[in-house]
Amino acid sequence: MTTPVTVIGAGLGGLTLARVLHLNGVPVTVYDADPTADARSQGGQLDLHEHNGQRALEIAGLTSEYRAIIHRGGGAQRVLDRHGTTLADLPDDGSMARPEALRGDIRRILLESLPAGTVRWGRKLRSAASLGPGRHELTFTDGSTVVSELLVGADGAWSKVRPLVSAEAPTYAGMSYIDTYLHDVDVRHPAAAKAVGDGAMYALEPGCGFLAHREPGDVIHTYVVLDRPVEWFAAIDFTDPGAAREQIAAEFLGWAPELVSLIADGDTPPILRAIHRLPDRHRWDRVPGVTLLGDAAHVTVPGGEGANLAMLDGAELGQAIATHRDDPEAALAAYERVLFPRSEAEAVAAHDTIDLVFGAGAPHRLADLFTGTGEQGG
């Protein structure tokens, strides 16, 4: 008899897993804390890469659905210095290697590919406890409980499932992103719109900068990046959006006005996203009946692979469970043998990416990489 799978977390990784299990006739239920599928914004655009994110959607049988939601032209990239001078400018060449699509649209096509009732909304996990070989009791904040036969933690950096296999917890990485949006940009924010262009824009100095992206609907989504202690951000009153914007903008005195306006003129309250990470070599001994995927397993600094890896984790775990449907432990062991070295290699690469973008050579190292006059180094 095929062991039913219980997944905690309806993010991209958990939903990819559920879709692959569904395709292979493996019963699966996903529990998520959000009250509904559209209870909150799912974030900005993602460039899914051929070897992981797009590969995962191929395994999930959703390639044509993905191609229908791609933001054509959104793959353009440019690098600016603090004065707004363009150092590199690459148009979208139409390649399918790293096309852009909204995270919410990717999640939608995954949800739409699952039978009604697969995801149980409004079920926030409080704790998970072992009941013996392979079985776990899950207790939700509403007081309800579920017993799992095969449990997957796809519940992000602050996973409630992780303690079943690992004592590690994420630590602050020394930098934070402030998330904000401009709307109706061509009319209301023309200078910022011109600076950002049609795709991604990186305006950088060592330890700080603006990562902005033009999204469908005349929107610019910006991450303001600052290398500051967690205590510095704790002193900002994010419940007062105007004051928070002013305090963050003050860190960019002397920068081009069209760049500072990305935060100073924000149309949405700024949201703090403190970056946390697990050890690069995070792994655990095989624990019967449970495993992790995505950020629950290997959250690290943002190097452009987080969602891609979560989706590939989900797809490959689904394949392993389908292949070893009568032996769940063989499935989890096979999955983790691939997961651990890949996660470590990607974590190391993410640190290299952060050094490339925000290290001592910013913004010129990234511009040189884009223009072919330099190369990424460790």
Secondary structure, 3 states (H helix, E strand, C coil): CCCCEEEECCCHHHHHHHHHHHHCCCCEEEECCCCCCCCCCCCCEEECCCCCHHHHHHHCCCHHHHHCCCCCCCCCEEEECCCCCEEEEECCCCCCCCCEEEHHHHHHHHHHCCCCCCEECCCCEEEEEEEECCEEEEEECCCCEEEECCEEECCCCCCCCHHHCCCCCCEEEEEEEEEEEEECHHHHCHHHHHHHCCCEEEEEECCEEEEEEEECCCEEEEEEEECCCHHHHHCCCCCCHHHHHHHHHHHHCCCCHHHHHHHHCCCCCCEEEEEEECCCCCCCCCCCCEEECCHHHHCCCCCCCHHHHHHHHHHHHHHHHHHCCCCHHHHHHHHHHHHHHHHHHHHHHHHHHHHHHHCCCCCHHHHHHHHCCCCCCC
